[in-house]
Amino acid sequence: MPTFVHGEKCDGCEGRPEAFCAYICPHDLMRLDRDGTLTGHAGKSFNQEPDQCWECYACVKLCPQQAIEVRPYADVVPLGACVQPLRGSNSISWRVGFRNGIEKHFEFPIRTTPEGSIDPYGDKPEADLSRIGKPGFFVQSGGYRAGDPEQLLNK
């Protein structure tokens, strides 16, 4: 599902040296057309190779103008659709618009937990790290324990 930039919404991140989408794209697909020679729209971002998109949605989520959306391939969504995630203060919502005019909205709460507040073991005992590297730690029933010279075949 490659990304698509709406030229009417994109402002090129208001004259920043690099657009947020171009900065965050892990595959370097998003570009800022500074003078309009590539797309005909000066100062707008674009996806230079939509077929190579990794579908990570990083650019979509980071765009301050919500100018980037995801368009599924026709074999996945026969009616055609566009997907736009929107981040609110306490939730992330997804708007899916189909070509036949139907729109679906999905909303999921953002669960934030203060750092260090999660008990990693819960009601389970803490791991005994003192046994690591000692005989019997990686022994399989009737199997070979890696690193035991007596069990190596020297032929």
MDTraj code that builds the backbone (N, CA, C; nanometers):
import mdtraj as md
import numpy as np

residues = "MET PRO THR PHE VAL HIS GLY GLU LYS CYS ASP GLY CYS GLU GLY ARG PRO GLU ALA PHE CYS ALA TYR ILE CYS PRO HIS ASP LEU MET ARG LEU ASP ARG ASP GLY THR LEU THR GLY HIS ALA GLY LYS SER PHE ASN GLN GLU PRO ASP GLN CYS TRP GLU CYS TYR ALA CYS VAL LYS LEU CYS PRO GLN GLN ALA ILE GLU VAL ARG PRO TYR ALA ASP VAL VAL PRO LEU GLY ALA CYS VAL GLN PRO LEU ARG GLY SER ASN SER ILE SER TRP ARG VAL GLY PHE ARG ASN GLY ILE GLU LYS HIS PHE GLU PHE PRO ILE ARG THR THR PRO GLU GLY SER ILE ASP PRO TYR GLY ASP LYS PRO GLU ALA ASP LEU SER ARG ILE GLY LYS PRO GLY PHE PHE VAL GLN SER GLY GLY TYR ARG ALA GLY ASP PRO GLU GLN LEU LEU ASN LYS".split()
xyz = np.array([
    [0.0841, -0.1167, 0.0000],
    [0.0000, 0.0000, 0.0000],
    [0.0893, 0.1240, 0.0000],
    [0.1204, 0.1753, -0.1147],
    [0.2115, 0.2895, -0.1208],
    [0.1475, 0.4179, -0.0707],
    [0.2330, 0.5101, -0.0332],
    [0.1859, 0.6394, 0.0150],
    [0.1634, 0.7344, -0.1025],
    [0.0745, 0.8285, -0.0802],
    [0.0410, 0.9288, -0.1803],
    [0.0308, 1.0628, -0.1092],
    [0.0924, 1.1657, -0.1674],
    [0.0915, 1.2989, -0.1068],
    [-0.0120, 1.3853, -0.1778],
    [-0.1012, 1.4457, -0.1000],
    [-0.1983, 1.5411, -0.1537],
    [-0.1305, 1.6767, -0.1655],
    [-0.1098, 1.7208, -0.2878],
    [-0.0409, 1.8469, -0.3120],
    [-0.1102, 1.9677, -0.2528],
    [-0.2425, 1.9630, -0.2466],
    [-0.3159, 2.0786, -0.1928],
    [-0.3022, 2.0913, -0.0415],
    [-0.2700, 1.9817, 0.0257],
    [-0.2521, 1.9865, 0.1710],
    [-0.1053, 2.0057, 0.2106],
    [-0.0126, 1.9532, 0.1294],
    [0.1295, 1.9563, 0.1625],
    [0.1830, 2.0991, 0.1530],
    [0.2552, 2.1385, 0.2563],
    [0.3196, 2.2704, 0.2542],
    [0.4714, 2.2575, 0.2587],
    [0.5235, 2.1353, 0.2352],
    [0.6681, 2.1137, 0.2382],
    [0.7285, 2.1384, 0.3747],
    [0.6463, 2.1255, 0.4781],
    [0.6863, 2.1507, 0.6171],
    [0.7370, 2.2937, 0.6344],
    [0.6694, 2.3843, 0.5678],
    [0.6880, 2.5293, 0.5828],
    [0.8323, 2.5741, 0.5714],
    [0.8962, 2.5379, 0.4624],
    [1.0292, 2.5900, 0.4336],
    [1.1428, 2.5301, 0.5143],
    [1.1175, 2.4206, 0.5844],
    [1.2277, 2.3540, 0.6559],
    [1.3289, 2.3038, 0.5532],
    [1.4536, 2.2861, 0.5926],
    [1.5532, 2.2357, 0.4971],
    [1.5165, 2.0993, 0.4405],
    [1.4463, 2.0185, 0.5200],
    [1.4028, 1.8872, 0.4756],
    [1.2640, 1.8615, 0.5316],
    [1.1745, 1.8089, 0.4490],
    [1.0397, 1.7776, 0.4954],
    [1.0461, 1.6621, 0.5947],
    [0.9533, 1.6610, 0.6896],
    [0.9497, 1.5540, 0.7898],
    [0.9407, 1.4164, 0.7245],
    [0.8580, 1.4037, 0.6213],
    [0.8400, 1.2728, 0.5572],
    [0.9699, 1.2253, 0.4923],
    [1.0444, 1.3170, 0.4319],
    [1.1721, 1.2802, 0.3707],
    [1.2738, 1.2422, 0.4776],
    [1.2672, 1.3069, 0.5912],
    [1.3589, 1.2779, 0.7008],
    [1.3338, 1.1393, 0.7606],
    [1.2064, 1.1014, 0.7760],
    [1.1712, 0.9802, 0.8499],
    [1.1661, 0.8553, 0.7626],
    [1.1543, 0.8683, 0.6317],
    [1.1375, 0.7512, 0.5434],
    [1.2605, 0.6606, 0.5496],
    [1.2445, 0.5346, 0.5946],
    [1.3599, 0.4454, 0.6074],
    [1.4157, 0.3988, 0.4726],
    [1.3390, 0.4145, 0.3663],
    [1.3827, 0.3680, 0.2341],
    [1.4187, 0.4859, 0.1424],
    [1.4200, 0.6075, 0.1972],
    [1.4524, 0.7299, 0.1226],
    [1.3664, 0.7476, -0.0021],
    [1.2369, 0.7210, 0.0116],
    [1.1463, 0.7362, -0.1025],
    [1.0817, 0.8731, -0.1086],
    [1.0620, 0.9338, 0.0048],
    [0.9945, 1.0639, 0.0078],
    [1.0948, 1.1741, -0.0232],
    [1.0553, 1.2643, -0.1105],
    [1.1419, 1.3749, -0.1521],
    [1.0628, 1.5055, -0.1483],
    [1.1371, 1.6128, -0.1320],
    [1.0796, 1.7473, -0.1367],
    [1.1201, 1.8087, -0.2693],
    [1.0215, 1.8418, -0.3509],
    [1.0476, 1.9045, -0.4814],
    [1.0569, 2.0549, -0.4592],
    [1.1772, 2.1032, -0.4361],
    [1.1982, 2.2439, -0.3992],
    [1.1562, 2.3424, -0.5081],
    [1.1967, 2.3149, -0.6321],
    [1.1705, 2.4122, -0.7391],
    [1.0584, 2.3709, -0.8342],
    [0.9997, 2.2540, -0.8148],
    [0.8873, 2.2103, -0.8969],
    [0.9263, 2.1432, -1.0269],
    [1.0528, 2.1138, -1.0464],
    [1.0957, 2.0514, -1.1720],
    [1.0581, 1.9040, -1.1812],
    [1.0417, 1.8377, -1.0680],
    [1.0110, 1.6945, -1.0700],
    [0.8613, 1.6658, -1.0758],
    [0.7826, 1.7442, -1.0052],
    [0.6386, 1.7169, -0.9980],
    [0.5534, 1.8295, -1.0532],
    [0.6147, 1.9435, -1.0769],
    [0.5365, 2.0591, -1.1204],
    [0.4780, 2.1370, -1.0043],
    [0.5088, 2.0942, -0.8815],
    [0.4577, 2.1611, -0.7617],
    [0.5757, 2.1973, -0.6727],
    [0.6173, 2.3205, -0.6775],
    [0.7320, 2.3644, -0.5983],
    [0.7001, 2.3590, -0.4500],
    [0.7960, 2.3100, -0.3722],
    [0.7832, 2.3056, -0.2273],
    [0.6918, 2.1979, -0.1745],
    [0.6609, 2.0972, -0.2557],
    [0.5726, 1.9878, -0.2136],
    [0.6510, 1.8574, -0.2078],
    [0.6107, 1.7691, -0.1185],
    [0.6724, 1.6373, -0.1079],
    [0.6064, 1.5410, -0.2051],
    [0.6771, 1.4332, -0.2360],
    [0.6209, 1.3281, -0.3202],
    [0.6950, 1.1978, -0.2939],
    [0.6309, 1.0867, -0.3266],
    [0.6915, 0.9540, -0.3158],
    [0.7511, 0.9227, -0.4516],
    [0.8840, 0.9148, -0.4582],
    [0.9496, 0.8981, -0.5872],
    [0.9380, 0.7574, -0.6454],
    [0.9127, 0.6553, -0.5633],
    [0.8937, 0.5189, -0.6117],
    [0.7891, 0.4482, -0.5271],
    [0.6610, 0.4714, -0.5519],
    [0.5556, 0.4120, -0.4688],
    [0.5627, 0.2600, -0.4587],
    [0.6071, 0.1928, -0.5646],
    [0.6128, 0.0465, -0.5612],
    [0.7162, -0.0057, -0.4628],
    [0.8102, 0.0764, -0.4214],
    [0.9140, 0.0340, -0.3287],
    [0.8796, 0.0659, -0.1833],
    [0.7632, 0.1217, -0.1586],
    [0.7227, 0.1628, -0.0230],
    [0.7187, 0.0419, 0.0708],
    [0.7792, 0.0577, 0.1883],
    [0.7834, -0.0494, 0.2879],
    [0.6554, -0.0556, 0.3707],
    [0.5670, 0.0388, 0.3529],
    [0.4391, 0.0443, 0.4245],
    [0.4572, 0.0548, 0.5750],
    [0.5543, 0.1325, 0.6174],
    [0.5779, 0.1493, 0.7611],
    [0.4904, 0.2590, 0.8201],
    [0.4334, 0.3434, 0.7360],
    [0.3437, 0.4538, 0.7740],
    [0.4135, 0.5632, 0.8542],
    [0.5464, 0.5601, 0.8623],
    [0.6169, 0.6615, 0.9399],
    [0.5886, 0.8008, 0.8849],
    [0.5924, 0.8166, 0.7541],
    [0.5677, 0.9483, 0.6941],
    [0.4231, 0.9925, 0.7161],
    [0.3317, 0.8977, 0.7081],
    [0.1896, 0.9293, 0.7256],
    [0.1638, 0.9805, 0.8664],
    [0.2230, 0.9137, 0.9648],
    [0.1999, 0.9509, 1.1047],
    [0.2712, 1.0796, 1.1429],
    [0.3825, 1.1104, 1.0756],
    [0.4612, 1.2271, 1.1124],
    [0.4172, 1.3551, 1.0426],
    [0.3452, 1.3447, 0.9331],
    [0.3072, 1.4623, 0.8548],
    [0.2182, 1.5565, 0.9360],
    [0.2632, 1.6804, 0.9612],
    [0.1834, 1.7728, 1.0416],
    [0.0579, 1.8225, 0.9694],
    [0.0558, 1.8149, 0.8374],
    [-0.0600, 1.8620, 0.7603],
    [-0.1566, 1.7491, 0.7239],
    [-0.1230, 1.6264, 0.7616],
    [-0.2013, 1.5075, 0.7254],
    [-0.2240, 1.5038, 0.5747],
    [-0.1164, 1.5309, 0.5011],
    [-0.1225, 1.5369, 0.3557],
    [-0.0867, 1.4041, 0.2901],
    [-0.0443, 1.3058, 0.3686],
    [-0.0027, 1.1776, 0.3118],
    [-0.1032, 1.0714, 0.3524],
    [-0.1450, 0.9939, 0.2550],
    [-0.2355, 0.8829, 0.2839],
    [-0.1824, 0.7572, 0.2176],
    [-0.2440, 0.6455, 0.2510],
    [-0.2029, 0.5162, 0.1984],
    [-0.3114, 0.4680, 0.1042],
    [-0.2696, 0.4200, -0.0104],
    [-0.3643, 0.3692, -0.1090],
    [-0.3356, 0.2223, -0.1353],
    [-0.4270, 0.1338, -0.0935],
    [-0.4058, -0.0098, -0.1134],
    [-0.4074, -0.0473, -0.2615],
    [-0.3421, -0.1571, -0.2920],
    [-0.3419, -0.2088, -0.4283],
    [-0.4798, -0.2641, -0.4636],
    [-0.5136, -0.2642, -0.5908],
    [-0.6459, -0.3072, -0.6362],
    [-0.6738, -0.4534, -0.6033],
    [-0.5701, -0.5382, -0.5994],
    [-0.5950, -0.6790, -0.5689],
    [-0.6257, -0.7015, -0.4214],
    [-0.5887, -0.6050, -0.3359],
    [-0.6183, -0.6154, -0.1932],
    [-0.7547, -0.5547, -0.1636],
    [-0.7812, -0.4385, -0.2201],
    [-0.9079, -0.3686, -0.1989],
    [-0.9689, -0.3413, -0.3362],
    [-1.0538, -0.4317, -0.3853],
    [-1.1066, -0.4176, -0.5214],
    [-1.1813, -0.2865, -0.5469],
    [-1.2505, -0.2344, -0.4477],
    [-1.3223, -0.1080, -0.4674],
    [-1.2293, 0.0118, -0.4686],
    [-1.1054, -0.0087, -0.4263],
    [-1.0132, 0.1034, -0.4146],
    [-1.0441, 0.1784, -0.2862],
    [-0.9436, 0.2257, -0.2209],
    [-0.9648, 0.2967, -0.0954],
    [-0.8415, 0.3786, -0.0636],
    [-0.8582, 0.4715, 0.0278],
    [-0.7436, 0.5441, 0.0811],
    [-0.7536, 0.5369, 0.2325],
    [-0.6392, 0.5293, 0.2974],
    [-0.6347, 0.5154, 0.4420],
    [-0.5573, 0.6333, 0.4982],
    [-0.6144, 0.6972, 0.5996],
    [-0.5489, 0.8117, 0.6619],
    [-0.5530, 0.7944, 0.8132],
    [-0.4372, 0.7649, 0.8772],
    [-0.4366, 0.7612, 1.0227],
    [-0.4283, 0.9025, 1.0795],
    [-0.5003, 0.9268, 1.1855],
    [-0.5024, 1.0580, 1.2500],
    [-0.4698, 1.0400, 1.3970],
    [-0.3753, 1.1171, 1.4460],
    [-0.3362, 1.1051, 1.5862],
    [-0.4003, 1.2170, 1.6653],
    [-0.4761, 1.1791, 1.7650],
    [-0.5355, 1.2753, 1.8560],
    [-0.4570, 1.2793, 1.9853],
    [-0.5111, 1.3455, 2.0860],
    [-0.4402, 1.3542, 2.2130],
    [-0.4496, 1.2257, 2.2941],
    [-0.5567, 1.1485, 2.2754],
    [-0.5717, 1.0256, 2.3537],
    [-0.6080, 0.9043, 2.2692],
    [-0.6040, 0.9180, 2.1360],
    [-0.6385, 0.8046, 2.0511],
    [-0.5758, 0.8205, 1.9124],
    [-0.5730, 0.7096, 1.8407],
    [-0.5352, 0.7105, 1.6999],
    [-0.6565, 0.6601, 1.6246],
    [-0.6970, 0.7337, 1.5242],
    [-0.8120, 0.6900, 1.4459],
    [-0.7686, 0.6721, 1.3012],
    [-0.8353, 0.5815, 1.2336],
    [-0.8079, 0.5533, 1.0942],
    [-0.9341, 0.5834, 1.0156],
    [-0.9194, 0.6615, 0.9101],
    [-1.0314, 0.6891, 0.8207],
    [-1.0032, 0.6154, 0.6909],
    [-1.0957, 0.5293, 0.6529],
    [-1.0825, 0.4561, 0.5268],
    [-1.1937, 0.5053, 0.4362],
    [-1.1556, 0.5638, 0.3235],
    [-1.2532, 0.6137, 0.2270],
    [-1.2502, 0.5300, 0.1019],
    [-1.3643, 0.4732, 0.0656],
    [-1.3740, 0.3907, -0.0545],
    [-1.4204, 0.4751, -0.1725],
    [-1.3906, 0.4287, -0.2939],
    [-1.4292, 0.5045, -0.4137],
    [-1.5790, 0.5171, -0.4291],
    [-1.6552, 0.4261, -0.3721],
    [-1.8001, 0.4336, -0.3851],
    [-1.8629, 0.5312, -0.2845],
    [-1.7781, 0.6036, -0.2110],
    [-1.8277, 0.7064, -0.1201],
    [-1.8412, 0.6630, 0.0251],
    [-1.8327, 0.5357, 0.0524],
    [-1.8457, 0.4870, 0.1894],
    [-1.7181, 0.5195, 0.2665],
    [-1.7341, 0.5694, 0.3871],
    [-1.6202, 0.5955, 0.4745],
    [-1.6371, 0.5163, 0.6025],
    [-1.5294, 0.4569, 0.6481],
    [-1.5287, 0.3826, 0.7742],
    [-1.4285, 0.4495, 0.8660],
    [-1.4628, 0.4577, 0.9930],
    [-1.3747, 0.5178, 1.0924],
    [-1.3466, 0.4153, 1.2021],
    [-1.2213, 0.4039, 1.2402],
    [-1.1795, 0.3148, 1.3466],
    [-1.0996, 0.3970, 1.4457],
    [-1.1243, 0.3792, 1.5735],
    [-1.0527, 0.4558, 1.6743],
    [-0.9992, 0.3626, 1.7817],
    [-0.8737, 0.3853, 1.8179],
    [-0.8079, 0.3035, 1.9180],
    [-0.7453, 0.3950, 2.0221],
    [-0.7629, 0.3667, 2.1501],
    [-0.7027, 0.4515, 2.2533],
    [-0.5513, 0.4367, 2.2559],
    [-0.4848, 0.5447, 2.2901],
    [-0.3404, 0.5408, 2.3093],
    [-0.3170, 0.5076, 2.4546],
    [-0.2456, 0.3983, 2.4786],
    [-0.2166, 0.3588, 2.6157],
    [-0.0781, 0.4082, 2.6499],
    [-0.0724, 0.4997, 2.7387],
    [0.0576, 0.5497, 2.7807],
    [0.0803, 0.5105, 2.9258],
    [0.1976, 0.4629, 2.9528],
    [0.2345, 0.4199, 3.0863],
    [0.3645, 0.4898, 3.1218],
    [0.3720, 0.5500, 3.2403],
    [0.4965, 0.6169, 3.2782],
    [0.6141, 0.5194, 3.2769],
    [0.7279, 0.5669, 3.2280],
    [0.8469, 0.4829, 3.2197],
    [0.8854, 0.4309, 3.3574],
    [0.9134, 0.3011, 3.3647],
    [0.9542, 0.2389, 3.4901],
    [0.8391, 0.1947, 3.5782],
    [0.7157, 0.2177, 3.5357],
    [0.6020, 0.1833, 3.6207],
    [0.5520, 0.0406, 3.5994],
    [0.5989, -0.0282, 3.4972],
    [0.5530, -0.1635, 3.4690],
    [0.6389, -0.2627, 3.5460],
    [0.5739, -0.3560, 3.6154],
    [0.6440, -0.4631, 3.6857],
    [0.6700, -0.5732, 3.5838],
    [0.7959, -0.5934, 3.5414],
    [0.8225, -0.6879, 3.4329],
    [0.7924, -0.8329, 3.4678],
    [0.7975, -0.8680, 3.5951],
    [0.7754, -1.0066, 3.6332],
    [0.6340, -1.0326, 3.6834],
    [0.5603, -0.9295, 3.7153],
    [0.4258, -0.9492, 3.7670],
    [0.4279, -1.0333, 3.8925],
    [0.3516, -1.1409, 3.8939],
    [0.3482, -1.2285, 4.0108],
    [0.4429, -1.3476, 3.9950],
    [0.5288, -1.3453, 3.8933],
    [0.6220, -1.4548, 3.8687],
    [0.7551, -1.4255, 3.9378],
    [0.8291, -1.5301, 3.9747],
    [0.9587, -1.5069, 4.0404],
    [1.0596, -1.4494, 3.9412],
    [1.1543, -1.3738, 3.9930],
    [1.2595, -1.3178, 3.9095],
    [1.3477, -1.4289, 3.8553],
    [1.4036, -1.4076, 3.7370],
    [1.4901, -1.5077, 3.6742],
    [1.6180, -1.5243, 3.7561],
    [1.6633, -1.6500, 3.7672],
    [1.7876, -1.6792, 3.8372],
    [1.9006, -1.6760, 3.7353],
    [1.9673, -1.5624, 3.7232],
    [2.0725, -1.5444, 3.6236],
    [2.2039, -1.6084, 3.6647],
    [2.2126, -1.6568, 3.7899],
    [2.3382, -1.7158, 3.8369],
    [2.3669, -1.8508, 3.7706],
    [2.2656, -1.9157, 3.7120],
    [2.2835, -2.0472, 3.6497],
    [2.3346, -2.0392, 3.5064],
    [2.3297, -1.9246, 3.4455],
    [2.3705, -1.9117, 3.3051],
    [2.5178, -1.9447, 3.2915],
    [2.5482, -2.0301, 3.1946],
    [2.6861, -2.0677, 3.1666],
    [2.7369, -2.1831, 3.2488],
    [2.6568, -2.2351, 3.3407],
    [2.7006, -2.3474, 3.4233],
    [2.6479, -2.4783, 3.3632],
    [2.7156, -2.5903, 3.3898],
    [2.6720, -2.7188, 3.3339],
    [2.5257, -2.7472, 3.3687],
    [2.4574, -2.8006, 3.2696],
    [2.3180, -2.8370, 3.2899],
    [2.2188, -2.7290, 3.2500],
    [2.2686, -2.6127, 3.2161],
    [2.1746, -2.5044, 3.1839],
    [2.1081, -2.5264, 3.0480],
    [2.1878, -2.5661, 2.9474],
    [2.1329, -2.5843, 2.8132],
    [2.1201, -2.7318, 2.7759],
    [2.1039, -2.8176, 2.8715],
    [2.0974, -2.9606, 2.8434],
    [1.9580, -2.9975, 2.7958],
    [1.9527, -3.0688, 2.6835],
    [1.8266, -3.1237, 2.6365],
    [1.8207, -3.2683, 2.6825],
    [1.7032, -3.3211, 2.6964],
    [1.6877, -3.4587, 2.7415],
    [1.7545, -3.5536, 2.6422],
    [1.8638, -3.6155, 2.6830],
    [1.9354, -3.7078, 2.5967],
    [2.0068, -3.6389, 2.4809],
    [2.0174, -3.5091, 2.4832],
    [2.0754, -3.4367, 2.3709],
    [2.2157, -3.3873, 2.3972],
    [2.2650, -3.3070, 2.3102],
    [2.4002, -3.2534, 2.3150],
    [2.3972, -3.1143, 2.3772],
    [2.4835, -3.0915, 2.4722],
    [2.4961, -2.9582, 2.5307],
    [2.6121, -2.8893, 2.4620],
    [2.5851, -2.7776, 2.3969],
    [2.6877, -2.7061, 2.3218],
    [2.8045, -2.6715, 2.4126],
    [2.9254, -2.7006, 2.3655],
    [3.0448, -2.6636, 2.4383],
    [3.0999, -2.7726, 2.5289],
    [3.0336, -2.8858, 2.5394],
    [3.0842, -2.9946, 2.6230],
    [3.1790, -3.0793, 2.5389],
    [3.3118, -3.0723, 2.5622],
    [3.4088, -3.1435, 2.4784],
    [3.3909, -3.2942, 2.4800],
    [3.3357, -3.3509, 2.5854],
    [3.3192, -3.4957, 2.5932],
    [3.2141, -3.5450, 2.4947],
    [3.1249, -3.4587, 2.4505],
    [3.0191, -3.5001, 2.3608],
    [3.0510, -3.4701, 2.2140],
    [3.1674, -3.4135, 2.1863],
    [3.2052, -3.3844, 2.0486],
    [3.2538, -3.5104, 1.9786],
    [3.2295, -3.5208, 1.8508],
    [3.2775, -3.6348, 1.7717],
    [3.4130, -3.5971, 1.7143],
    [3.5154, -3.6716, 1.7511],
    [3.6506, -3.6461, 1.7014],
    [3.6927, -3.7595, 1.6091],
    [3.6439, -3.7651, 1.4926],
    [3.6768, -3.8730, 1.4000],
    [3.7389, -3.8186, 1.2752],
])
top = md.Topology()
chain = top.add_chain()
for i, resn in enumerate(residues, 1):
    res = top.add_residue(resn, chain, resSeq=i)
    for name in ("N", "CA", "C"):
        top.add_atom(name, md.element.get_by_symbol(name[0]), res)
traj = md.Trajectory(xyz[None], top)
